[in-house]
Amino acid sequence: MVIYNEKIEKGKEEALVCAHEKRFVESIKSVVKDIHSNGTIKFVTLTGPSCSGKTTTASLLATFFNELGCDATVISVDDFYGANANDRAHVNFETLEAVDMDLFTECITKIKNKEDSVMPVFDFVTQKRVELKPLPYKENRIIIIEGIQTLYPEIRALLPREITKRIFIDVEDTEAYGHVFDRQHIRFCRRLVRDYQFRNSPTIRTLSLWKNVIDNENKNIYPNKDMTDYEISSLMPYGFNVMKRYLLERIQYDSSNPEEAIVFEKIRNDFKDVPEMSSKFVPSNSVYREFIGENNE
């Protein structure tokens, strides 16, 4: 378990953030260097539980592969949500039910066959596919596929093991300022903020989905963790200091709803001794920007 009790001293916030971010970035660079040295890898999959930081990490992977002379492209399984995804009240987005597997299979098959392909773009606010982007074939291209579903057998079967490396990302249980935050609770807090700000999803909606999220992770993600080649932790403890204000002031909780009231009281109690830090110190390419966005509190 990580222990974190850092004092937040005025004038030293940026140094603290930079130290945490540097450790995270270096862990990604180490993985990229090792994969690149293999010389035969064409696909890199990045999986992990909800709100573990897959989107940002995939972008960083691509950046560092490009620095080594590759042409890295990120494909998000989320962008392959299909027509069924419009029925958001009944579709479990954590499973393959919402994924247009026909289009995904076509895309990956064309890449393996050295053909031009297309990538869809899915808008979570409107719950619609908004674009199909061309993906021309390039000889030195590495495809980074991110999503919780990349360890599912249907997707694994499309990616030859000899040219694929798999990365698993998660957070770590942490004792922060005298309160224990297990990894599930850390990710739930991240998801509350992200869904409220970017997915047009009130707190009760996130709560209603969370059981399915956890059930799916315990069934399909964690049991397959040993199939991956690398593990990365996206925990940067300064996030507790930054996220506090978003969780307690930005999100609107319905106090008349018993479930929301319980969640609010737990979060308020867990964060009561956590000193706040302004989000202005968070780098623009940080994992935390997935959840808090570009604007600062």
N, C-alpha and C positions, 0 to 999 in steps of 0.2 A: 504493500500500500504506500502511495506517495504521501508524504507529510509536507504541508505547506502552511506557513505562518508568517509570510513575508510582511514586514512593515512597509507601508506605502509612504515614502518620504518625498516631499515636494522637491522637484528638481531631479529626482532619481528614477522617475517612472519610466522614461524612455529606455534607460539602460537595462532595467528589469525586463521590459517587454522584449528588447532586442536579444537578450541572453536566452530567453525561452524560445523565441522564434528561431534563433540560430541553431539551437539543438535540434529542433524539428526539421528545419531545412537540411541540415547535415545528414540526418537519418535518411532522408529521401535521396539526396545526392549519392550516398553510399550504395543504395539499392540500384539506382540508375547505372552507376559505374560498373557494378557487378554484372548486371544484365547485358550492358553494352559489350563487356569483355567476352561474352559468349559468342557473339558474332552471327548467330543464326536465328535470333528471336524476332518474330514478326508481330506477335500479339502479346500485350501485357494486360492482364485483368486486375482490376482493383475492386475488392469487395469489403464489406464490413457492415455492421448494424446501422440503423437509422441515425443520422446526424453525427456520424463519426468523422466527417470531413472529407468524404470521397471526392466531391466536386472540385474543391480547391487543390487537393492533393493530386488529382489527375492532371490539372492544369500545370502544377509545378513539375510533375513527372515529364510532361511534354516539353516544358521549357528547358529542363536539364538534358533531355535526350537531344533536343535541337542544338544545344551548345556543343554536343559531341559530334555534330554533323549529320544527325538523323533528320528525317522529316516526320515528326510525330503528330498524330491526329487523335483527338479524344472523341470517342463515341460514348454517349450516355444511354444506357438501356431505358431510362425514363423517357427519352425522346421518342421511343418506339411505342408509347402508349397509344392504343388504337381507338376504334369507335366505341368499344365497351367502356372506355374511361369516362365518357360523357355521363354515364350513370354513376356518378360519384357516391351516391348513397349506398350502393350495393357492391361496388367493385373494391376488392382488396388490392391496393396498389403495391403491396409487398410481394405479391405472387405473380406468376406469369399470366394470370387470367386477363390482366389489363394490357399485356404487351402484344403488339402485332408481330407475332413470331414469324409469320410468312415474310413480312418485309425485312425483319431482322436477319432471317436465314438467307434471303436473297442478297442482302447487303454483304454479309460475311462471305458467302459463297463467291460472289464476284471479286471480292478482295483477294481471296485465296487463288482465284483463277487469273489474277493479274488483269482484271477488267475494271473499267470505270463503274462507279456505283453512286448511290444517293443516300443522304442522311436526313431523316425528318427532324423537325423542331417542334417540341410540344410546349404549350403555354399553360402553366399551372393555374394562372388566374382565370383564364377563360375556359380551361379544361378542353382545349382543342389543339389539333395539329395545325400549325400556322405556316409551315414551309417545308419544302424538300430541297435540300442543298446538294449540289453536285460534289462528288468525291472522286476526283480523277486518280487513276492508278499512278503510283510512283515507286520506283524500284527500291529506294532506300527508306521507304515509309515504315514506321512502327505504329501500330494501331493500339491505343490505350482504351480499353473498354471498362467503364466504371458503372457500378450498380450493385445493389444487394443481390440481384439475381445471377451474377456472373458465375457463381459456384453451383447453380442448379444444373442437374444432369443434362437438361435439354440444351443449355448454352455451352456447357463443357464439351458436349459431343461435337459441336461445330468447330472447335478450336484444337487442332492437332497438338498433342502434349509436347512434342519435340521442338515446336517453334513457339511455345507459349510459356510465359512465366506468370505466376499468380501472387498477388500481394493482398495481405489482410490488414485492415486498419481498424483501430478501436481506441477508446480512452482507457484510463486506469482508475481503479478505486482510489479515492483520495480523502485524507483527513485534513480539512482546511479550517483553521481558526477554531479548532475544538469540535467541529461537526464532521461526521462521516458522510461522504457523498459516494455512493456506489456508482459504478459506471453507467448503470441503467438510468439512475436519477440525473446524472450529469447530461446524458444525451436527451433525456426528456426535457430538461430545462432549455437546452439548445433548440429543441424542436418547437417548444411553446413559442419562443421568440421568433424563430424563422417562419412558422406557419402563420402567426398573427400578422407579421409584417409583409410577407411575400406570397402567401398562398391563399389569401382571402379567407382565412380559417380562424374562427374565434376559438377561445380556449375549450369550450365544450366539444367542438369538433375534433380537436387534437386529442382530447381525453377519450372520446368515443372510438377513435382509431387505435389508441395506444395498446390495448389488449391484443388486437390482431397483430400489431407490429412485434410485440414481445413474443407472442406465440410462434410467429413465423421465424423469428430469429433463433429461438430455441429448437425449432424443428429443422430448419433448412440452412442456417448460417453457421452457428457455433459448432454443430456436429461435424461440419465439413472444413472447419478451420485447418485441420492437419493436412488438407490437400494443397495448401498454399505453400509458396516457397519463401516468402518474406513476411515479417510483421512490422508494422509501424504504429506508434502511439501518437495520436493527435492531441493528447493532453498537454496544454501549456497552462500551468496553474494561474497565471495572471488573469486568465479568463474569468475566474470567480469574481475578481474585483471589478471587471468591466461589465459582466453580465448582470450584476446585482441591480443596477438602475433600470435596465430593460425589463427584468422580471417583475420588479415591484412597482415601477412607475409607468412604463410604456404600455404594458399589456393591461387591458381593461377586463377585470374579473366580475362576474355576476354574483354578487354576494347572496342573492336569493336562491341560487342554485347550490344545493348541499355539496355536490362533487367539486364545483369550482371553489367554494369556500374552504373546503378541506385542503385542496391543492395550494391555495394562496397562503393559508396559515402555515403549512409545512415549509413552503419556500421562504416565507418571512422569518420563521424560526431558524431554518438552516443558515440563512444569510445574515442574521442579525449582528454577528460579530465580524463580518467580512467588511473590511474597509473598501470604500468605493475608489475607482479609478476612472478617469475620463477615457472615452473611446477614441479620443483624438490621437492617442499614442499607438493605436492598433494599425499596423501596416495595411496598405490597400490590398495586398495579396495574401493576407492572413486567413487562416481557416475561419476565424471568428467573423470575418466579413460575410461569410455564408449566412450567418444568423442575424447579425446586427445591421448589415447593409453598409452603404457608403457614407451615410450621414452620421455625424457624431452627436452624442448626448452631452 
